[in-house]
Amino acid sequence: MTTFAELTTIGVGGPIARFIEPTTRVGVIEAIEEADAKGLPLCVIGGGSNMLVSDAPFPGVVVRDARRAITVPDEAAPVEGGDRTVHVNAEAGCNWDDFVAFTVQMGLEGVEGLSGIPGTVGASVVQNIGAYGQEVGASVESVEAWDRRDKRTVELTPEDLKFGYRSSALKSSMYAAPATPAGEFFPTPRYVVLSVTFALRHSATGTVGYGQLAKALGVEVGDRMETRAIRNAVLKVRASKGMLEDAARYLGPAMAGTKRDDQVRIALRAQYGEAVAAAASDAAGGPSSPVDITPDFDRHSCGSFFMNPILTAEQAARLPEDAPRFDAVLPDGTPGVKTSAAWLIDHAGFHKGFKTSEDATAGLSTMHTLALTNRGGASAADVAELARAVQDGVEAAYGVRLVPEPVVVGMDLR
């Protein structure tokens, strides 16, 4: 029986009653419809990088879209003197970093700053993933989705999707309030992504839009660099903070084939060295599993576990003077102040490597306070205990309750 521990980057979660991997568009819709018609709990999972699922058995259906095609309906080469926009369509099950690598190889600009983010194309628009000066919502032309309520396919525009900071209309349909699941659609949104069409720009260079990235490249924010150089710098910066997934997960049977073989080898080589990458390739050239690898537990996480809080001016005024402050917009559309969850966590006394006890199997990353990690043998309950300790400590120190970024299933982390 497949478990969420096998499917998620943090490596925790209980057994799944029924796990399905449809290989066709119709198959995806039918699997969703069957579960909904029977009133079964439904979880449509991507790369399992943004989920924390309880240790209890999941009594419903987990659907993982096995369709991973990328197509370019436009001319890939720009028309001289014409519009340089190139549309690229990717099926929901496509590995996100495979998609980024494809666009960079094609000489397209728009998502290179999002390199290395684990997950799938379908999940990227639910979360409106973002990093290093880019958000996926800025490059989305349209999303084809299955409407679970009206039982039909729909095409959603960016206006329909209402992209915001780590949010979208898709994600909002799952919650009645922050970290509070809605009754009808959870842990899967009302609209299930089938494919995404992106509007990218034909250009071998991109804009460096983030200070840390500019420093790594030795340039100024706003300078233009080759998209390949930007992608490589992003991967190096993410690796230095432990914010890449463990490439070894693709050697296990539950994840085999969900990421392009060449990209698995590249990731293994960067993380573990040439010997491991070579040992993990069979005679046919595809990854295989029995290789001796020492796990990098800093990569066994859900990525950034807490969202950066967006506060009212009054709430922000109560923070210490040196707390980070950025202009932002509150959910009601009024001006707000965004602060850093990582800063709050660290200044509340939870430093890199923090654990609730010396022998705890869950702890903060030794490289980044915002990542909660499985240090080997942790359960979902262990991770939840750590999360609550951090939430309670930050709230006691600053009056701010941190909200989890991952989808939390079967546990209450409000």
Secondary structure, DSSP 8 states (H G I E B T S, - for coil): --BHHHHSTT----BEEEEE---SHHHHHHHHHHHHHTT--EEEESSSSSEEE-SS-EEEEEEE-----EE--S-SS--TTS--EEEEEEETTSBHHHHHHHHHHTTEESSGGGTT--SBHHHHHHHT-EETTEEGGGGEEEEEEEETTTTEEEEE-HHHHT-BTTB-HHHHTTEEETTEE-SSS-SS-SEEEEEEEEEEEE-SEEE---HHHHHHHTS-TT-EEEHHHHHHHHHHHHHHTT-S--GGGGGSTTTTTSS-HHHHHHHHHHHH-HHHHHHTB-TTSSB-S-------GGGSEEEE-B---EE-HHHHHTS-TTS--EEEE-TTSSEEEE--HHHHHHHTT--TT--SSTT-SEEE-SS-TTEEEE-SS--HHHHHHHHHHHHHHHHHHHS----BSSEEESS---
